[in-house]
Amino acid sequence: MTADHDKLWRHCAHLGRVLLPLVDQEPWRRARRHENLTAWGIDTAAGERMIEIFAALAAHAVALDASLPATEFEVLPLKDVADAATGKRDYELLAGLPDTFADDRDGQAVNIFRLYVYRNGQYSRRLTQLSTELRHALLVLAERAPIRSPTCGDVLRRAAQAHLPQ
């Protein structure tokens, strides 16, 4: 695994971590997401962590498909990540991941995602529900953007302006 690929993953993981806090700038959105997760039988903390890692996986898959180096991650269109969240097969999101992760939490979350993919049944349904929730969150951020086609870089800049943890 190259240093550039590791850096690309870190950018993707960062996008996943800031996504929900940015969406939650309207507090009712968090309450609605929690209602959805509870209705689906998904623990809210675990569900939100899965949404974060799902976002990272979707961004990573799109960046790899586009042969995008880490230095150009910021130009990745947010709409493409949203489309990948619901349009790519689960196993496609797992292709090309680093063998190890600098953040152990990322490695654990990816392993849980893998378990969901391979177990099928209710877990497959949960991934579909989580992908829909992720797509919705990404589209909310895209609608809030002052520009027509926001990118991952726009989201990361908004997170920095909102003083979200890096």
DSSP file with accessible surface (Angstrom, degrees, kcal/mol):
  #  RESIDUE AA STRUCTURE BP1 BP2  ACC     N-H-->O    O-->H-N    N-H-->O    O-->H-N    TCO  KAPPA ALPHA  PHI   PSI    X-CA   Y-CA   Z-CA
    1    1 A M              0   0  109      0, 0.0     2,-0.1     0, 0.0     0, 0.0   0.000 360.0 360.0 360.0 132.1    0.0    0.0    0.0
    2    2 A T     >  -     0   0   89      1,-0.1     4,-2.1     4,-0.0     5,-0.2  -0.412 360.0-117.2 -83.9 161.2    1.4    3.3   -1.0
    3    3 A A  H  > S+     0   0   80      1,-0.2     4,-2.4     2,-0.2     5,-0.2   0.870 117.2  56.0 -62.3 -35.9    1.7    6.4    1.3
    4    4 A D  H  > S+     0   0   66      2,-0.2     4,-2.5     1,-0.2    -1,-0.2   0.910 106.5  49.3 -63.9 -40.0   -0.7    8.2   -1.2
    5    5 A H  H  > S+     0   0   25      2,-0.2     4,-2.3     1,-0.2    -2,-0.2   0.900 110.8  49.7 -66.8 -40.4   -3.3    5.5   -0.8
    6    6 A D  H  X S+     0   0   54     -4,-2.1     4,-2.1     2,-0.2    -1,-0.2   0.910 111.5  49.3 -62.1 -41.5   -3.0    5.7    3.0
    7    7 A K  H  X S+     0   0   87     -4,-2.4     4,-2.2     2,-0.2    -2,-0.2   0.897 108.2  53.9 -65.4 -39.6   -3.4    9.4    2.8
    8    8 A L  H  X S+     0   0    3     -4,-2.5     4,-2.3     1,-0.2    -2,-0.2   0.937 108.2  49.7 -59.7 -45.6   -6.4    9.0    0.5
    9    9 A W  H  X S+     0   0    6     -4,-2.3     4,-3.1     1,-0.2     5,-0.3   0.922 107.7  54.0 -60.3 -41.7   -8.1    6.7    3.1
   10   10 A R  H  X S+     0   0  124     -4,-2.1     4,-2.3     1,-0.2    -1,-0.2   0.908 108.6  49.2 -61.0 -39.6   -7.4    9.3    5.8
   11   11 A H  H  X S+     0   0   51     -4,-2.2     4,-2.3     2,-0.2    -1,-0.2   0.928 112.8  47.6 -62.8 -44.2   -9.2   12.0    3.8
   12   12 A C  H  X S+     0   0    0     -4,-2.3     4,-2.2     2,-0.2    -2,-0.2   0.918 111.9  49.2 -63.6 -44.2  -12.1    9.7    3.2
   13   13 A A  H  X S+     0   0    3     -4,-3.1     4,-2.2     1,-0.2    -1,-0.2   0.894 109.5  52.6 -63.7 -38.3  -12.3    8.7    6.9
   14   14 A H  H  X S+     0   0   18     -4,-2.3     4,-1.9    -5,-0.3     5,-0.2   0.926 106.8  52.7 -63.9 -42.5  -12.2   12.4    7.9
   15   15 A L  H  X S+     0   0    0     -4,-2.3     4,-1.4     1,-0.2    -1,-0.2   0.934 109.2  50.2 -56.7 -45.5  -15.1   13.1    5.5
   16   16 A G  H  X S+     0   0    1     -4,-2.2     4,-0.6     1,-0.2    -1,-0.2   0.897 109.4  51.2 -60.9 -39.3  -17.1   10.3    7.2
   17   17 A R  H  < S+     0   0   73     -4,-2.2    -1,-0.2     1,-0.2    -2,-0.2   0.823 114.7  41.0 -69.8 -32.6  -16.3   11.7   10.7
   18   18 A V  H  X S+     0   0    3     -4,-1.9     4,-1.9    -3,-0.2     5,-0.2   0.646  94.9  84.5 -90.8 -13.1  -17.5   15.3    9.9
   19   19 A L  H  X S+     0   0    0     -4,-1.4     4,-2.2    -5,-0.2     5,-0.2   0.943  92.8  39.1 -56.3 -58.8  -20.5   14.3    7.9
   20   20 A L  H  X S+     0   0    6     -4,-0.6     4,-2.8     1,-0.2    -1,-0.2   0.905 112.8  54.6 -67.2 -41.4  -23.1   13.8   10.6
   21   21 A P  H  4 S+     0   0   52      0, 0.0    -1,-0.2     0, 0.0    -2,-0.2   0.893 110.7  48.3 -58.5 -34.4  -22.0   16.7   12.8
   22   22 A L  H >< S+     0   0    1     -4,-1.9     3,-1.3     1,-0.2    -2,-0.2   0.920 112.5  47.0 -69.6 -42.3  -22.4   19.0    9.8
   23   23 A V  H >< S+     0   0    4     -4,-2.2     3,-1.4     1,-0.3     6,-0.2   0.892 104.7  63.4 -63.3 -36.7  -25.8   17.6    9.0
   24   24 A D  T 3<  +     0   0   33     -4,-2.8    -1,-0.3     1,-0.3    -2,-0.2   0.396  67.9  99.6 -75.7   7.2  -26.8   18.0   12.7
   25   25 A Q  T <  S+     0   0  113     -3,-1.3    -1,-0.3     1,-0.2    -2,-0.1   0.757  83.0  57.2 -63.0 -20.2  -26.4   21.8   12.6
   26   26 A E  S X> S-     0   0   67     -3,-1.4     3,-2.2    -4,-0.1     4,-0.6  -0.932  89.5-154.8-104.3 101.0  -30.2   21.5   12.2
   27   27 A P  H >> S+     0   0  101      0, 0.0     4,-1.6     0, 0.0     3,-0.6   0.774  85.9  66.1 -54.5 -29.6  -30.9   19.6   15.5
   28   28 A W  H 3> S+     0   0  131      1,-0.2     4,-2.4     2,-0.2     5,-0.2   0.808  92.5  63.0 -64.7 -24.8  -34.1   18.1   14.3
   29   29 A R  H <> S+     0   0   38     -3,-2.2     4,-2.4    -6,-0.2    -1,-0.2   0.898 101.7  49.7 -66.8 -38.7  -32.2   16.1   11.7
   30   30 A R  H <X S+     0   0  121     -4,-0.6     4,-2.7    -3,-0.6    -1,-0.2   0.931 110.6  49.9 -64.0 -45.0  -30.3   14.2   14.4
   31   31 A A  H  X S+     0   0   49     -4,-1.6     4,-2.3     1,-0.2    -2,-0.2   0.913 111.6  48.7 -60.5 -41.4  -33.6   13.4   16.2
   32   32 A R  H  X S+     0   0   97     -4,-2.4     4,-2.4     2,-0.2    -1,-0.2   0.913 110.9  49.8 -66.0 -41.3  -35.1   12.1   12.9
   33   33 A R  H  X S+     0   0    4     -4,-2.4     4,-2.8     1,-0.2     5,-0.2   0.932 110.6  50.4 -62.5 -42.5  -32.0   10.0   12.2
   34   34 A H  H  X S+     0   0   42     -4,-2.7     4,-2.6     1,-0.2    -1,-0.2   0.898 109.0  51.9 -63.6 -39.2  -32.2    8.5   15.7
   35   35 A E  H  X S+     0   0  132     -4,-2.3     4,-2.6     2,-0.2    -1,-0.2   0.921 111.1  47.9 -60.7 -44.9  -35.9    7.7   15.2
   36   36 A N  H  X S+     0   0   46     -4,-2.4     4,-1.8     2,-0.2    -2,-0.2   0.943 112.5  47.8 -61.6 -48.3  -35.1    5.9   11.9
   37   37 A L  H  <>S+     0   0    0     -4,-2.8     5,-3.0     1,-0.2     4,-0.3   0.925 113.3  47.9 -60.7 -44.2  -32.2    3.9   13.5
   38   38 A T  H ><5S+     0   0   94     -4,-2.6     3,-1.6     1,-0.2    -1,-0.2   0.925 109.7  52.7 -62.8 -43.4  -34.3    2.9   16.4
   39   39 A A  H 3<5S+     0   0   82     -4,-2.6    -1,-0.2     1,-0.3    -2,-0.2   0.828 109.3  50.6 -62.2 -30.1  -37.2    1.9   14.2
   40   40 A W  T 3<5S-     0   0   62     -4,-1.8    -1,-0.3    -5,-0.2    -2,-0.2   0.430 118.9-111.6 -86.4  -1.7  -34.8   -0.3   12.2
   41   41 A G  T < 5S+     0   0   50     -3,-1.6     2,-0.5    -4,-0.3    -3,-0.2   0.773  72.8 137.1  77.3  26.6  -33.6   -2.0   15.4
   42   42 A I      < -     0   0    8     -5,-3.0    -1,-0.3    -6,-0.2    -2,-0.2  -0.918  60.5-117.0-110.7 127.1  -30.1   -0.4   15.1
   43   43 A D     >  -     0   0  105     -2,-0.5     4,-3.2     1,-0.1     5,-0.2  -0.378  26.1-131.1 -56.5 134.5  -28.4    1.1   18.1
   44   44 A T  H  > S+     0   0   40      1,-0.2     4,-2.7     2,-0.2     5,-0.2   0.909 103.3  46.2 -63.4 -44.5  -28.0    4.8   17.4
   45   45 A A  H  > S+     0   0   63      2,-0.2     4,-2.1     1,-0.2    -1,-0.2   0.938 117.6  43.6 -63.8 -44.6  -24.3    5.0   18.3
   46   46 A A  H  > S+     0   0   49      2,-0.2     4,-2.3     1,-0.2    -2,-0.2   0.909 114.1  51.2 -66.2 -40.9  -23.4    1.9   16.3
   47   47 A G  H  X S+     0   0    0     -4,-3.2     4,-2.2     2,-0.2    -2,-0.2   0.910 109.8  49.0 -63.2 -42.2  -25.6    3.1   13.4
   48   48 A E  H  X S+     0   0   30     -4,-2.7     4,-2.3    -5,-0.2    -1,-0.2   0.899 110.5  50.6 -66.8 -37.7  -24.0    6.5   13.3
   49   49 A R  H  X S+     0   0   38     -4,-2.1     4,-2.4    -5,-0.2     5,-0.2   0.907 109.9  51.0 -64.9 -38.6  -20.5    4.9   13.3
   50   50 A M  H  X S+     0   0    7     -4,-2.3     4,-2.6     2,-0.2    -2,-0.2   0.888 108.3  51.8 -66.1 -36.9  -21.6    2.6   10.5
   51   51 A I  H  X S+     0   0    0     -4,-2.2     4,-2.4     2,-0.2    -2,-0.2   0.925 109.6  51.0 -63.8 -41.9  -22.9    5.7    8.5
   52   52 A E  H  X S+     0   0   33     -4,-2.3     4,-2.0     2,-0.2    -2,-0.2   0.938 114.1  41.9 -59.1 -48.6  -19.5    7.3    9.1
   53   53 A I  H  X S+     0   0    1     -4,-2.4     4,-2.8     1,-0.2    -1,-0.2   0.871 111.3  56.4 -71.9 -32.4  -17.5    4.3    7.8
   54   54 A F  H  X S+     0   0    1     -4,-2.6     4,-2.8    -5,-0.2    -1,-0.2   0.924 107.3  49.9 -61.3 -42.4  -20.0    3.9    5.0
   55   55 A A  H  X S+     0   0    0     -4,-2.4     4,-2.7     2,-0.2     5,-0.2   0.924 111.3  48.5 -62.2 -44.0  -19.3    7.5    3.9
   56   56 A A  H  X S+     0   0    1     -4,-2.0     4,-2.6     1,-0.2    -2,-0.2   0.922 112.6  48.2 -62.4 -43.6  -15.6    6.8    4.0
   57   57 A L  H  X S+     0   0    0     -4,-2.8     4,-2.6     2,-0.2    -2,-0.2   0.908 112.3  48.3 -63.8 -43.0  -16.0    3.6    2.0
   58   58 A A  H  X S+     0   0    0     -4,-2.8     4,-2.3     2,-0.2     5,-0.2   0.936 113.8  46.1 -64.8 -45.2  -18.1    5.3   -0.6
   59   59 A A  H  X S+     0   0    0     -4,-2.7     4,-2.6    -5,-0.2    -2,-0.2   0.919 113.5  50.2 -62.7 -42.2  -15.7    8.2   -1.0
   60   60 A H  H  X S+     0   0    0     -4,-2.6     4,-2.6    -5,-0.2     5,-0.2   0.924 110.0  49.6 -63.5 -43.9  -12.8    5.8   -1.2
   61   61 A A  H  X S+     0   0    4     -4,-2.6     4,-2.6     2,-0.2    -1,-0.2   0.921 112.7  46.9 -62.9 -42.4  -14.4    3.7   -3.9
   62   62 A V  H  X S+     0   0   16     -4,-2.3     4,-1.9     2,-0.2    -1,-0.2   0.923 112.2  50.1 -66.3 -42.4  -15.3    6.7   -6.0
   63   63 A A  H  <>S+     0   0    0     -4,-2.6     5,-2.9     1,-0.2    -2,-0.2   0.914 112.6  46.9 -62.5 -42.5  -11.8    8.1   -5.6
   64   64 A L  H ><5S+     0   0   57     -4,-2.6     3,-1.6     1,-0.2    -1,-0.2   0.917 109.9  53.1 -65.5 -42.6  -10.2    4.8   -6.6
   65   65 A D  H 3<5S+     0   0  105     -4,-2.6    -1,-0.2     1,-0.3    -2,-0.2   0.857 112.7  44.9 -59.1 -35.0  -12.5    4.4   -9.6
   66   66 A A  T 3<5S-     0   0   61     -4,-1.9    -1,-0.3    -5,-0.2    -2,-0.2   0.395 109.3-125.6 -88.0   1.9  -11.5    7.9  -10.8
   67   67 A S  T < 5 +     0   0  104     -3,-1.6    -3,-0.2     1,-0.2    -2,-0.1   0.883  48.7 173.3  52.0  41.7   -7.8    7.1  -10.1
   68   68 A L      < -     0   0   23     -5,-2.9    -1,-0.2    -6,-0.2    -2,-0.1  -0.687  26.8-136.1 -84.4 121.8   -7.7   10.2   -8.0
   69   69 A P    >   -     0   0   38      0, 0.0     3,-2.1     0, 0.0     4,-0.2  -0.391  27.6-107.3 -71.5 159.6   -4.5   10.8   -6.0
   70   70 A A  G >  S+     0   0    2      1,-0.3     3,-1.7     2,-0.2     4,-0.3   0.846 118.1  64.2 -56.8 -33.6   -4.9   11.9   -2.4
   71   71 A T  G 3  S+     0   0  105      1,-0.3    -1,-0.3     2,-0.1     3,-0.2   0.689 106.2  44.3 -66.5 -15.6   -3.8   15.4   -3.3
   72   72 A E  G X  S+     0   0   96     -3,-2.1     3,-1.8     1,-0.1     4,-0.3   0.256  77.0 110.0-111.6  12.4   -6.9   15.8   -5.5
   73   73 A F  G X   +     0   0    0     -3,-1.7     3,-2.0     1,-0.3    79,-0.3   0.865  69.4  66.8 -54.9 -36.0   -9.5   14.3   -3.0
   74   74 A E  G 3  S+     0   0   90     -4,-0.3    79,-1.8     1,-0.3    80,-0.4   0.716  93.2  58.8 -62.9 -20.6  -11.0   17.7   -2.5
   75   75 A V  G <  S+     0   0   89     -3,-1.8    -1,-0.3    77,-0.1    -2,-0.2   0.553  74.9 119.1 -86.4  -4.7  -12.3   17.8   -6.1
   76   76 A L  S <  S-     0   0    6     -3,-2.0    76,-2.8    -4,-0.3    77,-0.2  -0.426  71.8-118.4 -64.1 121.1  -14.3   14.7   -5.7
   77   77 A P  B  >  -A  151   0A  47      0, 0.0     4,-1.3     0, 0.0     3,-0.4  -0.407   9.1-140.7 -65.6 133.5  -18.0   15.6   -6.3
   78   78 A L  H  > S+     0   0    2     72,-2.4     4,-2.4     1,-0.2     5,-0.2   0.865 102.1  60.5 -60.8 -35.5  -20.2   15.0   -3.3
   79   79 A K  H  > S+     0   0  119     71,-0.5     4,-2.8     1,-0.2    -1,-0.2   0.887 100.5  54.3 -61.5 -37.3  -23.0   13.8   -5.6
   80   80 A D  H  > S+     0   0   70     -3,-0.4     4,-2.1     2,-0.2    -1,-0.2   0.887 108.5  48.5 -64.8 -37.5  -20.7   11.0   -6.8
   81   81 A V  H  X S+     0   0    0     -4,-1.3     4,-1.9     2,-0.2    -2,-0.2   0.924 111.6  49.7 -67.2 -42.8  -20.1    9.8   -3.2
   82   82 A A  H  X S+     0   0    1     -4,-2.4     4,-1.0     1,-0.2    -2,-0.2   0.918 111.0  49.7 -61.5 -42.2  -23.9    9.9   -2.6
   83   83 A D  H  X S+     0   0   53     -4,-2.8     4,-2.7     1,-0.2     3,-0.4   0.898 109.4  51.6 -63.7 -38.9  -24.5    7.9   -5.8
   84   84 A A  H  X S+     0   0    6     -4,-2.1     4,-1.8     1,-0.2    -1,-0.2   0.854  99.5  65.4 -66.6 -32.8  -21.9    5.3   -4.7
   85   85 A A  H  < S+     0   0    3     -4,-1.9    -1,-0.2     1,-0.2    -2,-0.2   0.867 122.3  16.5 -59.1 -37.1  -23.6    5.0   -1.3
   86   86 A T  H  < S+     0   0   63     -4,-1.0    -1,-0.2    -3,-0.4    -2,-0.2   0.620 127.8  52.9-110.3 -15.5  -26.7    3.5   -2.8
   87   87 A G  H  < S+     0   0   61     -4,-2.7     2,-0.3    -5,-0.2    -3,-0.2   0.701  91.5  75.9 -98.0 -21.3  -25.4    2.5   -6.3
   88   88 A K  S  < S-     0   0   41     -4,-1.8     2,-0.1    -5,-0.3     5,-0.0  -0.683  84.5-111.2 -92.5 146.5  -22.4    0.4   -5.6
   89   89 A R    >>  -     0   0  154     -2,-0.3     4,-1.2     1,-0.1     3,-0.8  -0.413  31.4-113.6 -68.0 149.7  -22.6   -3.2   -4.4
   90   90 A D  H >> S+     0   0   40      1,-0.3     4,-0.7     2,-0.2     3,-0.7   0.891 117.3  52.0 -54.4 -43.9  -21.4   -3.6   -0.8
   91   91 A Y  H 3> S+     0   0  136      1,-0.2     4,-0.6     2,-0.2     3,-0.4   0.795 102.4  60.8 -67.1 -26.9  -18.4   -5.7   -1.9
   92   92 A E  H X4 S+     0   0   74     -3,-0.8     3,-0.5     1,-0.2    -1,-0.2   0.835  99.9  56.1 -66.5 -31.1  -17.4   -2.9   -4.4
   93   93 A L  H << S+     0   0    0     -4,-1.2    -1,-0.2    -3,-0.7    -2,-0.2   0.740 105.2  52.7 -71.2 -21.8  -17.0   -0.5   -1.4
   94   94 A L  H >< S+     0   0   17     -4,-0.7     3,-1.1    -3,-0.4    -1,-0.2   0.609  84.2 109.9 -89.1 -12.3  -14.6   -2.9    0.2
   95   95 A A  T << S+     0   0   58     -4,-0.6    -3,-0.0    -3,-0.5    -4,-0.0  -0.372  82.7  10.4 -68.7 137.4  -12.2   -3.2   -2.8
   96   96 A G  T 3  S+     0   0   43      1,-0.2    -1,-0.2    -2,-0.1     3,-0.1   0.632  84.8 154.2  76.5  15.7   -8.8   -1.6   -2.6
   97   97 A L    <   -     0   0   12     -3,-1.1    -1,-0.2     1,-0.1   -91,-0.1  -0.381  52.6 -93.0 -73.5 155.5   -8.9   -0.8    1.1
   98   98 A P        -     0   0    4      0, 0.0    -1,-0.1     0, 0.0     3,-0.1  -0.283  26.8-129.0 -60.8 153.4   -5.7   -0.5    3.1
   99   99 A D  S    S+     0   0  141      1,-0.1     2,-0.3    -3,-0.1    -2,-0.1   0.830  93.6  20.7 -72.1 -34.8   -4.5   -3.7    4.8
  100  100 A T  S    S-     0   0  113      0, 0.0     2,-0.4     0, 0.0    -1,-0.1  -0.932  75.9-138.2-131.2 159.2   -4.1   -1.8    8.1
  101  101 A F        -     0   0   27     -2,-0.3     6,-0.1     1,-0.1   -95,-0.0  -0.954  12.0-141.2-121.8 137.7   -5.6    1.4    9.4
  102  102 A A  S    S+     0   0   94     -2,-0.4     2,-0.7     1,-0.1    -1,-0.1   0.863  98.9  56.3 -62.6 -34.2   -3.8    4.1   11.3
  103  103 A D  S >> S-     0   0   57      1,-0.1     4,-1.5    -3,-0.1     3,-1.0  -0.886  76.3-154.2-102.2 114.2   -7.0    4.5   13.4
  104  104 A D  H 3> S+     0   0  124     -2,-0.7     4,-2.6     1,-0.3     5,-0.2   0.818  93.9  63.6 -57.0 -31.8   -8.0    1.2   15.0
  105  105 A R  H 3> S+     0   0  121      1,-0.2     4,-2.5     2,-0.2    -1,-0.3   0.876 101.1  51.2 -60.7 -38.1  -11.6    2.4   15.1
  106  106 A D  H <> S+     0   0    6     -3,-1.0     4,-2.7     2,-0.2     5,-0.2   0.933 109.7  49.3 -64.1 -44.8  -11.6    2.5   11.3
  107  107 A G  H  X S+     0   0   12     -4,-1.5     4,-2.2     1,-0.2    -2,-0.2   0.916 112.7  47.2 -60.8 -42.6  -10.3   -1.0   11.1
  108  108 A Q  H  X S+     0   0  126     -4,-2.6     4,-2.2     2,-0.2    -1,-0.2   0.921 112.8  48.9 -65.0 -43.5  -12.9   -2.3   13.5
  109  109 A A  H  X S+     0   0    4     -4,-2.5     4,-2.5     1,-0.2    -2,-0.2   0.899 110.5  50.6 -65.7 -39.3  -15.8   -0.4   11.7
  110  110 A V  H  X S+     0   0    0     -4,-2.7     4,-2.8     1,-0.2    -1,-0.2   0.917 109.5  51.6 -63.7 -40.5  -14.6   -1.8    8.3
  111  111 A N  H  X S+     0   0   84     -4,-2.2     4,-2.2    -5,-0.2    -2,-0.2   0.894 109.5  49.3 -64.5 -37.9  -14.6   -5.3    9.8
  112  112 A I  H  X S+     0   0   79     -4,-2.2     4,-2.4     2,-0.2    -1,-0.2   0.925 110.0  51.5 -65.4 -41.9  -18.1   -4.8   11.1
  113  113 A F  H  X S+     0   0    0     -4,-2.5     4,-2.3     1,-0.2    -2,-0.2   0.935 109.1  51.0 -58.7 -45.2  -19.2   -3.6    7.7
  114  114 A R  H  X S+     0   0   73     -4,-2.8     4,-2.5     1,-0.2    -1,-0.2   0.909 108.2  52.1 -58.3 -44.0  -17.6   -6.7    6.2
  115  115 A L  H  X S+     0   0   92     -4,-2.2     4,-1.8     1,-0.2    -1,-0.2   0.918 108.4  50.8 -58.8 -44.3  -19.5   -8.9    8.6
  116  116 A Y  H  X S+     0   0   30     -4,-2.4     4,-0.9     1,-0.2    -1,-0.2   0.907 110.6  50.1 -59.0 -42.3  -22.8   -7.2    7.6
  117  117 A V  H  < S+     0   0   16     -4,-2.3     3,-0.4     1,-0.2    -2,-0.2   0.928 115.5  41.1 -63.2 -44.9  -21.9   -7.8    3.9
  118  118 A Y  H  < S+     0   0  156     -4,-2.5    -1,-0.2     1,-0.2    -2,-0.2   0.702 108.3  59.1 -82.0 -17.9  -21.2  -11.5    4.4
  119  119 A R  H  < S-     0   0  143     -4,-1.8    -1,-0.2    -5,-0.2    -2,-0.2   0.710  80.9-176.5 -84.4 -22.2  -24.0  -12.3    6.8
  120  120 A N    ><  +     0   0  101     -4,-0.9     3,-1.6    -3,-0.4     4,-0.4  -0.091  44.0  72.0  58.2-156.9  -26.9  -11.3    4.4
  121  121 A G  T 3> S-     0   0   57      1,-0.3     4,-1.8     2,-0.2     3,-0.4  -0.249 117.5  -0.6  55.0-129.7  -30.5  -11.4    5.7
  122  122 A Q  H 3> S+     0   0   84      1,-0.2     4,-2.3     2,-0.2    -1,-0.3   0.806 134.4  58.4 -63.1 -28.5  -31.3   -8.7    8.2
  123  123 A Y  H <> S+     0   0   47     -3,-1.6     4,-2.2     2,-0.2    -1,-0.2   0.890 104.1  50.4 -69.5 -38.3  -27.7   -7.4    8.0
  124  124 A S  H  > S+     0   0   39     -4,-0.4     4,-2.0    -3,-0.4    -2,-0.2   0.914 110.5  50.4 -62.9 -41.1  -28.1   -6.8    4.3
  125  125 A R  H  X S+     0   0  129     -4,-1.8     4,-2.5     1,-0.2    -2,-0.2   0.910 108.2  52.9 -63.4 -41.4  -31.3   -4.9    4.9
  126  126 A R  H  X S+     0   0   45     -4,-2.3     4,-3.0     1,-0.2     5,-0.2   0.899 106.7  52.2 -62.7 -39.9  -29.5   -2.8    7.6
  127  127 A L  H  X S+     0   0    1     -4,-2.2     4,-2.7     2,-0.2    -1,-0.2   0.908 109.4  50.2 -62.6 -39.2  -26.8   -1.9    5.1
  128  128 A T  H  X S+     0   0   80     -4,-2.0     4,-2.0     2,-0.2    -2,-0.2   0.925 112.3  47.2 -63.3 -43.2  -29.5   -0.8    2.6
  129  129 A Q  H  X S+     0   0   31     -4,-2.5     4,-2.1     1,-0.2    -2,-0.2   0.925 113.7  47.5 -64.4 -43.4  -31.2    1.3    5.3
  130  130 A L  H  X S+     0   0    0     -4,-3.0     4,-2.7     1,-0.2    -2,-0.2   0.887 109.6  53.3 -66.4 -36.9  -27.8    2.8    6.4
  131  131 A S  H  X S+     0   0   11     -4,-2.7     4,-2.7    -5,-0.2    -1,-0.2   0.898 108.9  49.9 -66.2 -36.6  -26.9    3.6    2.8
  132  132 A T  H  X S+     0   0   78     -4,-2.0     4,-2.3     2,-0.2    -2,-0.2   0.919 111.3  48.4 -65.4 -42.1  -30.2    5.4    2.3
  133  133 A E  H  X S+     0   0   16     -4,-2.1     4,-2.3     2,-0.2    -2,-0.2   0.906 112.7  49.0 -64.5 -40.7  -29.5    7.4    5.5
  134  134 A L  H  X S+     0   0    0     -4,-2.7     4,-2.6     2,-0.2     5,-0.2   0.940 109.8  50.3 -63.8 -47.8  -26.0    8.2    4.3
  135  135 A R  H  X S+     0   0   70     -4,-2.7     4,-2.5     1,-0.2     5,-0.2   0.927 110.2  51.3 -57.4 -43.6  -27.2    9.3    0.8
  136  136 A H  H  X S+     0   0   62     -4,-2.3     4,-2.4     1,-0.2    -1,-0.2   0.938 109.7  49.5 -59.5 -45.6  -29.8   11.6    2.5
  137  137 A A  H  X S+     0   0    5     -4,-2.3     4,-2.1     1,-0.2    -2,-0.2   0.917 111.8  48.4 -61.4 -43.8  -27.1   13.2    4.7
  138  138 A L  H  X S+     0   0    1     -4,-2.6     4,-2.2     1,-0.2    -1,-0.2   0.905 111.6  49.2 -64.6 -40.0  -24.8   13.8    1.7
  139  139 A L  H  X S+     0   0   54     -4,-2.5     4,-2.6    -5,-0.2    -1,-0.2   0.871 107.1  55.5 -69.4 -34.3  -27.7   15.3   -0.3
  140  140 A V  H  X S+     0   0    3     -4,-2.4     4,-1.7    -5,-0.2    -1,-0.2   0.943 110.2  46.1 -60.1 -46.3  -28.6   17.6    2.6
  141  141 A L  H  X S+     0   0    1     -4,-2.1     4,-0.9     1,-0.2    -2,-0.2   0.898 111.5  51.8 -64.3 -38.1  -25.0   18.9    2.7
  142  142 A A  H >< S+     0   0   25     -4,-2.2     3,-0.7     1,-0.2    -1,-0.2   0.910 108.5  51.1 -64.7 -39.5  -25.1   19.3   -1.1
  143  143 A E  H 3< S+     0   0  151     -4,-2.6    -1,-0.2     1,-0.2    -2,-0.2   0.831 108.4  52.4 -67.2 -32.4  -28.3   21.3   -0.9
  144  144 A R  H 3< S+     0   0   71     -4,-1.7    -1,-0.2    -5,-0.2    -2,-0.2   0.663  85.9 108.0 -74.9 -18.9  -26.8   23.6    1.7
  145  145 A A    <<  -     0   0   13     -4,-0.9    10,-0.0    -3,-0.7    -3,-0.0  -0.368  69.3-139.7 -65.8 139.5  -23.8   24.4   -0.4
  146  146 A P  S    S+     0   0  127      0, 0.0     2,-0.3     0, 0.0    -1,-0.1   0.569  84.8  68.1 -75.5  -6.4  -23.6   27.9   -1.8
  147  147 A I  S    S-     0   0   86     -5,-0.1    -2,-0.1     1,-0.1     0, 0.0  -0.733  87.8-118.7-111.7 163.7  -22.3   26.4   -5.1
  148  148 A R  S    S+     0   0  238     -2,-0.3    -1,-0.1     1,-0.3    -3,-0.1   0.893 102.9  26.7 -70.6 -43.9  -24.0   24.2   -7.6
  149  149 A S  S    S-     0   0   89    -71,-0.0    -1,-0.3   -70,-0.0    -7,-0.0  -0.707  81.6-161.3-123.5  82.7  -21.8   21.1   -7.5
  150  150 A P        -     0   0    9      0, 0.0   -72,-2.4     0, 0.0   -71,-0.5  -0.217   5.9-151.1 -66.9 154.1  -20.2   20.8   -4.1
  151  151 A T  B  >  -A   77   0A  26    -74,-0.3     4,-1.6   -73,-0.1     3,-0.2  -0.668  32.5-100.0-116.2 173.1  -17.2   18.6   -3.6
  152  152 A C  H  > S+     0   0    0    -76,-2.8     4,-2.5   -79,-0.3     5,-0.2   0.873 123.9  58.5 -61.2 -35.2  -15.7   16.7   -0.7
  153  153 A G  H  > S+     0   0    0    -79,-1.8     4,-2.5   -80,-0.3    -1,-0.2   0.879 101.3  54.3 -62.4 -38.2  -13.3   19.6   -0.2
  154  154 A D  H  > S+     0   0   31    -80,-0.4     4,-2.2    -3,-0.2    -1,-0.2   0.910 109.4  48.2 -61.7 -41.1  -16.2   22.0    0.3
  155  155 A V  H  X S+     0   0    0     -4,-1.6     4,-2.3     2,-0.2    -2,-0.2   0.930 111.4  49.2 -65.1 -44.6  -17.5   19.7    3.0
  156  156 A L  H  X S+     0   0   16     -4,-2.5     4,-2.1     1,-0.2    -2,-0.2   0.890 110.6  50.8 -65.0 -36.5  -14.1   19.5    4.7
  157  157 A R  H  X S+     0   0  108     -4,-2.5     4,-2.5     2,-0.2    -1,-0.2   0.917 109.8  50.0 -66.8 -40.7  -13.7   23.3    4.6
  158  158 A R  H  X S+     0   0   47     -4,-2.2     4,-1.9     1,-0.2    -2,-0.2   0.892 109.1  52.4 -63.4 -38.2  -17.2   23.8    6.1
  159  159 A A  H  <>S+     0   0    0     -4,-2.3     5,-2.7     2,-0.2    -1,-0.2   0.914 109.7  48.5 -63.2 -41.5  -16.2   21.3    8.9
  160  160 A A  H ><5S+     0   0   44     -4,-2.1     3,-1.4     1,-0.2    -2,-0.2   0.914 111.1  50.2 -64.9 -40.5  -13.0   23.3    9.5
  161  161 A Q  H 3<5S+     0   0  143     -4,-2.5    -1,-0.2     1,-0.3    -2,-0.2   0.831 109.4  51.0 -65.7 -31.6  -15.1   26.6    9.7
  162  162 A A  T 3<5S-     0   0   37     -4,-1.9    -1,-0.3    -5,-0.2    -2,-0.2   0.408 114.8-121.9 -84.2   1.3  -17.5   24.9   12.1
  163  163 A H  T < 5 +     0   0  168     -3,-1.4    -3,-0.2     1,-0.2    -2,-0.1   0.856  50.7 167.1  59.4  38.3  -14.4   23.9   14.2
  164  164 A L      < -     0   0   32     -5,-2.7    -1,-0.2    -6,-0.1  -146,-0.1  -0.565  48.6 -83.8 -77.1 150.6  -15.2   20.2   14.0
  165  165 A P              0   0  110      0, 0.0    -1,-0.1     0, 0.0    -5,-0.0  -0.223 360.0 360.0 -57.9 138.7  -12.4   18.0   15.2
  166  166 A Q              0   0  142     -3,-0.1  -149,-0.0    -6,-0.0  -148,-0.0   0.461 360.0 360.0 -86.0 360.0   -9.8   17.2   12.5
